[in-house]
Amino acid sequence: MSTVAEIKAAISRLSREERAEVARCLHEWEDDAWDRQMQHDMATGKLDGLLTKVDADTDAGKLRDLP
């Protein structure tokens, strides 16, 4: 049995509260990875073009509130 299959089997035996705790933990890890990627992209200039366009669109009044 693979590790993933073992983890899934173990999770299926958890209480609702324990599953919620595992889900929160996994979500935090995902958020941490996202944050690290965004920080890396900002530091390496990967988002510079996008930010320049956003600034230009803001200055030109092209942005509007979401519904």
C-alpha positions in Angstrom: 0.0 0.0 0.0 1.3 3.5 -0.8 1.9 6.1 1.8 -0.9 8.3 0.2 -3.3 5.3 0.4 -2.3 4.7 4.0 -2.9 8.4 4.9 -6.3 8.4 3.2 -7.3 5.2 5.0 -6.2 6.7 8.3 -8.0 9.9 7.7 -11.2 8.0 7.0 -11.0 6.6 10.5 -10.7 10.0 12.2 -13.5 11.8 13.9 -15.1 14.8 12.2 -13.1 17.1 14.5 -9.8 15.3 13.8 -10.4 15.5 10.0 -11.1 19.2 10.4 -7.8 19.6 12.2 -5.9 17.7 9.5 -7.6 19.9 6.8 -6.6 23.1 8.6 -3.0 21.8 8.8 -2.9 20.9 5.1 -4.5 24.3 4.2 -1.8 26.1 6.2 0.9 24.2 4.4 -0.6 25.1 1.1 -0.9 28.8 2.1 2.8 28.7 3.3 3.9 27.4 -0.1 1.8 30.0 -1.9 3.3 32.8 0.2 6.8 31.5 -0.5 6.1 31.4 -4.2 4.7 34.9 -4.2 7.7 36.2 -2.2 10.1 34.5 -4.7 8.2 35.9 -7.7 8.3 39.4 -6.2 11.9 39.2 -5.3 13.0 38.0 -8.8 10.9 40.6 -10.6 8.5 38.1 -12.2 5.5 40.2 -11.3 7.0 43.6 -12.3 5.2 43.7 -15.6 1.9 42.9 -14.0 2.4 45.5 -11.3 3.3 48.1 -13.9 0.1 47.4 -15.8 -2.0 47.5 -12.6 -0.5 50.9 -11.7 -1.2 52.2 -15.3 -4.7 50.9 -15.2 -5.3 52.5 -11.8 -3.9 55.9 -13.0 -6.1 55.7 -16.1 -9.2 55.0 -14.0 -9.8 51.6 -15.7 -10.4 49.7 -12.4 -13.8 49.2 -11.0 -15.2 47.6 -7.8 -16.2 43.9 -8.0 -19.9 43.4 -7.8 
